[in-house]
Amino acid sequence: MQLRKNKYLTESNYDSLETLAAFGISFLAKELVKKGWKKFTKTPPPESLYSSKVSAKKVILFSMSLALVSMSIKLLTRELLAKEWDKLDGKLPERLT
């Protein structure tokens, strides 16, 4: 399917695609951090502060790692998506221009 200039490349379609990408990327980032935690610590990721088996320090470290990786990947994805959208002569939301 060939895109006709600007017919599908609207601000609302960009926002929808960006939201969908953010959810997907967040899921992948969480799985990446979980696998990395298992590999390096040889223990399951401490996802609950209420577990008696893990310390608050480990939960905070895991949460910070997850936030850092997730935000970094989201920002890179947003940047790449905006660049490609602009190349296709799509209309970007004002917050990105």
Secondary structure, DSSP 8 states (H G I E B T S, - for coil): ----TTTS--HHHHHHHHHHHHHHHHHHHHHHHHHHHHHHHSS-----TT-TTS-HHHHHHHHHHHHHHHHHHHHHHHHHHHHHHHHTT----GGG-
